[in-house]
Amino acid sequence: MNEGDWIKTGMEHNSSQHDPDVISVFNEFPLGSVPSVLKLLHIIEFEIGKKLLDIGWGRGFPLTDITEGLIPVFVLDPGKAALQRARLKRKSCYKNTERFIPGKLENMPFASHSFHKIFSNNGINNARDVPLALSECFRVSQPGAQFVLAYNLEKTMIEFYDIFETVLNEAGMHGSISKLKEHIYQKHKPLDEMKVLVQTAGFKVTVIETDMLKLHYKNAAGLFHHPMIKYWFLHDWKKIAGDGRWYQIFDQIKQRLDTIAKRRGKISLSIPFAVINAFRR
């Protein structure tokens, strides 16, 4: 592969996370979701006959464990391709899931007081308006309902973002640095702030558990080609760098990442996460 081809093959593509072909082959149990899901499943107080709502279903993890426990679940996700995949799965292992529903988290198509349990694994934090999404969770939950929220914290992939910011700073792109910081804030709000948002929506927070996952890559090309990066982050990163500058910016980032990989034998990214357990007042 010629120098620079890694960008053309790994970063210049038209596919997205909403492409049905991508959805159909994407790993059913992505590594980045497993640790937070395990904690989430441990915290949810499962009760037979109670109605659950899974917000931000994605491709269906961790719904298998829940539906096989004979608990009826409604799933809400704005991604039509992901829900189409869910309907395909329903023919086999998801017999007990009641409904797959497309919809925005800020305007849920449910009556008030519909659910006994609501949970979300990296779904609520991706809403355009997190306070409004949390307000909707309160509206559709019954008094005393349990609400469990898992999401990645503000230092997620800090190793990459520090390099990104340094390269932008050296290029004098201070406006892009502001966009980068806003991007991080929108995706990964500080834990103290998220706790306040949950409480302001009307829930009482009882337990918060935190932990961290480490993702490892052989080199920069391996990182940028990884499906999680390629389909869920790269588009926004390129917009931050700018249409006319992203190629040069990411070439600089690549060189620095590869220097780290040669020195340490790998590139490691930290994924700190929190699981918030709360109940409707």
C-alpha positions as CSV (number, residue, x, y, z in Angstrom):
1,M,0.0,0.0,0.0
2,N,1.4,3.4,-1.0
3,E,1.9,6.1,1.5
4,G,-1.5,7.9,1.9
5,D,-3.6,5.0,0.6
6,W,-4.6,4.2,4.2
7,I,-6.6,7.4,4.2
8,K,-8.3,6.7,0.9
9,T,-9.2,3.1,1.9
10,G,-10.1,3.7,5.5
11,M,-11.4,7.3,5.6
12,E,-12.9,8.0,2.2
13,H,-16.0,5.9,2.2
14,N,-19.7,6.4,1.7
15,S,-21.1,3.8,4.1
16,S,-22.5,4.8,7.5
17,Q,-23.9,3.3,10.6
18,H,-27.3,3.5,9.0
19,D,-26.4,1.5,5.9
20,P,-28.4,-1.8,6.0
21,D,-25.4,-3.7,4.7
22,V,-23.2,-2.4,7.5
23,I,-25.9,-3.2,10.1
24,S,-26.3,-6.7,8.7
25,V,-22.7,-7.7,9.3
26,F,-21.7,-5.5,12.2
27,N,-20.5,-7.5,15.2
28,E,-23.5,-8.4,17.3
29,F,-21.6,-8.0,20.6
30,P,-19.2,-5.1,20.1
31,L,-16.4,-5.1,22.8
32,G,-17.0,-1.6,23.8
33,S,-20.6,-2.4,24.9
34,V,-20.0,-5.5,26.9
35,P,-18.6,-4.2,30.3
36,S,-21.3,-1.5,30.7
37,V,-24.0,-4.0,29.6
38,L,-22.9,-6.5,32.2
39,K,-23.2,-3.9,34.9
40,L,-26.5,-2.7,33.6
41,L,-28.0,-6.2,33.6
42,H,-26.7,-6.7,37.2
43,I,-28.4,-3.6,38.4
44,I,-31.8,-4.0,36.7
45,E,-34.3,-5.5,39.1
46,F,-36.1,-7.9,36.8
47,E,-39.6,-8.9,37.6
48,I,-41.8,-11.2,35.6
49,G,-44.8,-9.4,34.1
50,K,-43.3,-5.9,34.3
51,K,-43.2,-3.8,31.2
52,L,-39.7,-2.7,30.1
53,L,-38.4,-0.1,27.6
54,D,-35.0,-0.4,26.0
55,I,-33.9,3.1,24.7
56,G,-31.4,3.0,21.9
57,W,-31.7,-0.6,21.0
58,G,-29.0,-0.5,18.3
59,R,-28.5,-4.0,17.0
60,G,-30.0,-5.8,19.9
61,F,-27.4,-6.2,22.6
62,P,-28.2,-6.9,25.5
63,L,-31.8,-7.7,24.7
64,T,-31.2,-11.4,24.2
65,D,-30.6,-12.0,27.9
66,I,-33.6,-10.0,28.9
67,T,-36.2,-11.5,26.5
68,E,-35.0,-15.0,27.1
69,G,-35.9,-14.3,30.8
70,L,-39.6,-14.1,29.6
71,I,-39.9,-10.4,30.2
72,P,-41.8,-8.3,27.7
73,V,-39.7,-5.5,26.3
74,F,-40.5,-2.5,24.0
75,V,-37.5,-1.2,22.1
76,L,-37.2,2.4,20.8
77,D,-34.5,3.5,18.4
78,P,-34.3,6.3,15.8
79,G,-32.3,4.0,13.4
80,K,-34.6,2.4,10.9
81,A,-31.9,0.0,9.5
82,A,-31.1,-1.2,13.1
83,L,-34.8,-1.8,13.8
84,Q,-35.1,-3.7,10.5
85,R,-32.3,-5.9,11.7
86,A,-34.2,-6.3,15.0
87,R,-37.3,-7.5,13.2
88,L,-35.2,-10.2,11.5
89,K,-33.8,-11.3,14.8
90,R,-37.3,-11.5,16.3
91,K,-38.1,-14.5,14.0
92,S,-35.6,-16.5,16.1
93,C,-34.5,-15.6,19.6
94,Y,-36.6,-12.5,20.4
95,K,-40.1,-14.1,20.5
96,N,-41.0,-12.3,23.7
97,T,-40.2,-8.8,22.6
98,E,-43.4,-7.0,22.1
99,R,-42.7,-4.1,19.7
100,F,-39.8,-2.6,17.8
101,I,-40.6,1.1,17.4
102,P,-38.7,3.8,15.5
103,G,-38.8,7.2,17.2
104,K,-37.0,10.1,18.7
105,L,-36.0,9.9,22.3
106,E,-37.2,13.5,22.8
107,N,-40.7,12.7,21.7
108,M,-41.5,9.1,22.6
109,P,-44.6,7.5,21.0
110,F,-45.9,6.1,24.3
111,A,-48.6,7.1,26.8
112,S,-47.7,8.5,30.1
113,H,-47.0,6.0,32.9
114,S,-46.5,3.1,30.5
115,F,-43.4,1.3,31.8
116,H,-42.2,-0.3,35.1
117,K,-38.5,-0.3,34.0
118,I,-36.5,1.9,31.5
119,F,-32.9,1.2,30.6
120,S,-30.4,2.6,28.1
121,N,-26.9,1.5,27.2
122,N,-25.3,4.5,25.4
123,G,-28.6,5.6,24.1
124,I,-29.7,8.6,26.1
125,N,-26.4,10.4,25.8
126,N,-26.7,10.3,22.0
127,A,-30.0,12.3,22.1
128,R,-29.9,15.7,20.5
129,D,-31.5,17.1,23.7
130,V,-30.6,15.0,26.7
131,P,-32.7,16.9,29.2
132,L,-35.8,16.6,27.0
133,A,-35.0,12.8,26.5
134,L,-34.8,12.4,30.3
135,S,-38.0,14.3,30.8
136,E,-39.7,11.9,28.3
137,C,-38.3,8.9,30.3
138,F,-39.9,10.4,33.4
139,R,-43.2,10.9,31.6
140,V,-43.5,7.4,30.2
141,S,-42.4,5.7,33.5
142,Q,-44.8,4.7,36.3
143,P,-44.4,6.1,39.8
144,G,-41.6,4.2,41.5
145,A,-40.3,2.9,38.1
146,Q,-36.6,2.0,37.9
147,F,-34.4,3.9,35.4
148,V,-30.9,2.5,34.6
149,L,-28.6,4.6,32.4
150,A,-25.1,3.4,31.2
151,Y,-22.9,5.8,29.2
152,N,-19.3,6.5,28.4
153,L,-17.7,9.3,30.4
154,E,-16.0,12.6,29.3
155,K,-12.4,11.1,29.2
156,T,-13.5,8.5,26.6
157,M,-10.6,8.0,24.1
158,I,-8.7,10.9,25.8
159,E,-5.5,9.6,24.3
160,F,-6.7,10.2,20.8
161,Y,-8.5,13.5,21.6
162,D,-5.4,14.9,23.2
163,I,-3.4,14.3,20.0
164,F,-6.2,15.7,17.9
165,E,-6.3,18.9,19.9
166,T,-2.5,19.3,19.8
167,V,-2.4,18.9,16.0
168,L,-5.3,21.4,15.6
169,N,-3.5,23.9,17.9
170,E,-0.2,23.6,16.0
171,A,-2.2,24.3,12.8
172,G,-3.7,27.4,14.4
173,M,-7.2,26.0,14.0
174,H,-8.6,27.3,17.3
175,G,-12.2,27.3,16.0
176,S,-11.9,23.6,15.3
177,I,-10.6,23.0,18.8
178,S,-13.8,24.6,20.1
179,K,-15.8,22.3,17.9
180,L,-13.8,19.3,19.2
181,K,-14.5,20.2,22.8
182,E,-18.2,20.7,22.0
183,H,-18.3,17.3,20.3
184,I,-16.8,15.6,23.3
185,Y,-19.2,17.4,25.7
186,Q,-22.3,16.5,23.6
187,K,-21.3,12.8,23.5
188,H,-19.8,12.4,27.0
189,K,-21.2,14.7,29.6
190,P,-19.4,14.9,33.0
191,L,-20.8,12.4,35.5
192,D,-21.8,15.1,38.0
193,E,-23.7,17.0,35.4
194,M,-25.5,13.8,34.1
195,K,-26.5,13.0,37.7
196,V,-28.0,16.4,38.1
197,L,-29.9,16.1,34.8
198,V,-31.3,12.7,35.9
199,Q,-32.4,14.1,39.2
200,T,-33.9,17.3,37.6
201,A,-36.0,15.1,35.3
202,G,-37.6,13.6,38.5
203,F,-35.6,10.5,39.3
204,K,-33.8,9.7,42.6
205,V,-30.3,8.4,42.0
206,T,-29.5,5.6,44.4
207,V,-26.3,4.0,43.0
208,I,-23.6,5.1,40.5
209,E,-21.0,2.5,39.4
210,T,-17.9,3.4,37.3
211,D,-15.4,1.3,35.5
212,M,-13.0,1.4,32.5
213,L,-12.4,-0.6,29.4
214,K,-9.2,-0.4,27.3
215,L,-9.3,-0.9,23.5
216,H,-6.0,-1.7,21.7
217,Y,-4.9,-1.2,18.1
218,K,-1.7,-2.3,16.3
219,N,-1.3,1.1,14.6
220,A,-3.1,4.2,13.4
221,A,-4.5,2.4,10.3
222,G,-6.0,-0.3,12.6
223,L,-7.6,2.3,14.7
224,F,-9.2,4.3,11.8
225,H,-10.3,1.1,10.0
226,H,-12.0,-0.3,13.1
227,P,-15.8,-0.4,12.5
228,M,-16.6,1.5,15.8
229,I,-14.4,4.4,14.7
230,K,-15.1,4.2,11.0
231,Y,-18.9,4.3,11.2
232,W,-19.6,6.1,14.5
233,F,-16.9,8.7,14.9
234,L,-14.9,9.4,11.8
235,H,-17.6,11.5,10.0
236,D,-17.8,13.9,12.9
237,W,-14.0,14.0,13.3
238,K,-13.5,14.9,9.6
239,K,-16.1,17.7,9.9
240,I,-14.2,19.1,13.0
241,A,-11.0,19.2,11.0
242,G,-12.7,20.9,8.1
243,D,-13.5,19.8,4.5
244,G,-10.3,21.4,3.2
245,R,-7.9,20.4,5.9
246,W,-8.9,17.0,7.3
247,Y,-6.5,15.0,5.1
248,Q,-3.4,17.0,6.4
249,I,-4.7,17.0,10.0
250,F,-5.3,13.3,10.1
251,D,-2.0,12.6,8.4
252,Q,-0.3,14.4,11.3
253,I,-2.4,12.5,13.8
254,K,-1.5,9.2,12.1
255,Q,2.2,9.9,12.4
256,R,1.9,10.6,16.1
257,L,-0.2,7.6,16.7
258,D,2.2,5.4,14.8
259,T,5.1,6.8,16.8
260,I,3.3,5.7,20.0
261,A,2.6,2.3,18.5
262,K,6.3,1.7,17.7
263,R,7.4,2.8,21.2
264,R,4.7,0.9,23.1
265,G,3.8,-1.9,20.7
266,K,0.2,-0.8,20.5
267,I,-2.2,2.2,20.7
268,S,-4.5,2.1,23.7
269,L,-7.7,4.0,24.1
270,S,-9.5,4.4,27.5
271,I,-13.3,4.0,27.6
272,P,-14.4,5.0,31.1
273,F,-18.1,4.5,31.8
274,A,-20.8,4.9,34.4
275,V,-24.0,3.1,35.2
276,I,-26.6,5.2,37.0
277,N,-29.4,3.5,38.9
278,A,-32.4,5.7,39.7
279,F,-36.1,5.4,40.5
280,R,-38.9,7.7,39.6
281,R,-40.0,9.8,42.6
